[in-house]
Amino acid sequence: MNASAAPSTEYLASDPLEDSRAFRSALGQYGTGVAVITTLSGGQPVGMTVNSFAAVSLDPPLILWSVQNTSGRAAAFTSAQHFAVNVLSTGQVEVSRIVASPAAGTAPFDRIEWTGGLGGAPLIDGAVARFECRTHDVLPGGDHRILLGRVERCSVRDGGPLLFVQGGYATAEPFPAAAAGEAPAAAPADASIGSDRAQFAQLLTTASHRLSRGFDEHRSRFGLSVAGNRVLKRLSAGPLTVEDLVVSAFLGPRAVEDALSQLIEADLVAADGPLYRQTPAGRAVRQQVAEDARRFNEAALAGLPEADVAAAQRVLSALAHD
């Protein structure tokens, strides 16, 4: 594409000062890890779930993260001499939610396993990485404070990291060769059943990427974002609160709130106090999306033997409920 070419009409530009929701949505396209920052304040453990953790320097070893000025837990961290960064694993979505709860104080630490680290900052069991830091500096950053930490000790264990992207939790998978346009390597003539099993996860990931890309075209026809589609689907079962949707849709609170705002503007969802429900228009759109999904599935499976499809469904059901 040359420099004089017109910008793609697929992009929607906005002023972040006038449309903070669009700004958050754009930021949400950049996937991050999920970390719980902990410290000891007044002899009590305090924690926050964040995705602003980032490396700064190797020499000296510095990291940073940020906390909103209006957070009730901000003072505990900006005045702390030590804090710890606990990078959560794929199995710790519930830990993330427990600590992120608006009502969280010391109570979350009665519900999760942890031990005291340097300066008493809690180190969460099961985290894939833990950084024990001395506060190096606290800097102004608009409506946030930026905390620089000097890492005095770090530890790591095997496991996959929990990710956060497009407003929801995710897991990391190796990028499938087929999705990159590479031809899959030919299996050796003496390939064993063990090697076939070893390739199963990669094949599953490749199929998932391919099917997701294909169905995104159907979903986008209705003007629904990924988060909006999830929220509208969950509301098919009946009215729910934001907290209910955070849990059932595997989305962050802001992603749920933004999705609800968009759905309300489109007259697909209505609010009844703290509860949100589908409108008649919302039910109609959801039924159309579900019908599109049914046809999409039928087309994707066309030509495959019924016995093979049934066997695949049994395997996937077993994995989904493991």
C-alpha angles and dihedrals in degrees: 000000000000125000094252095054117117116256116261114269087220090078120082111204122204141166108255091212091058099036112035091167091061089046091053090046091053091048089050090064088071106080118220139176123258119242136178113216114206138186141160115253122180088346092303128108116247127188143183131191111226142165095196094090113127141160118252110173142000096203104063095017103240133167133176142204134168137231128199113251092228095052113119088223097051096094092054090060102035089054096041123109092203136028136167131223113214112193105208126229127228090264094057104076088118091053089053091051095045093054094040093056110121088230093053116128122136091324096088090063090062088060102045133057116249145146131211118263134183110334089008093285108156117253109206117226114237097025112138092224135013127194119194108203143185112216106257099179143338114219134186115251110174109270089356138062117229115220119203115199129194107218110230097172136006135184134188137193136187118275144089121283123240111241135201120208136152089007096303143086119266141169130231120251128178109260105258115243091223091058089054091054094253120139111244114251114259113252114243116255092248095047110153131218087255092062090047089055090048090057093050096088092049092050090048091051092048091050091047093052092048095048094044092052090049096049093045087073090058094046094048091056087073093049092247123145120215090259093044092053092050093049094046090050093051091050089059087081092057142281116333138180125238088257091053091051093048089058101039099039096042091232134132120254094253092048090052092047092048092047091050091050091052093046092048091050088052090049091240095117134032131197124233103184107294091347126088124203139179117261120221087262089050092052090049093051092046090052090050092050090048091050090049089051091051092051091044091053092048091051092047092052097040112129095018116121113257090232091056092048091049091049091049091050091052091051094047092046090052092050093045092054097039 
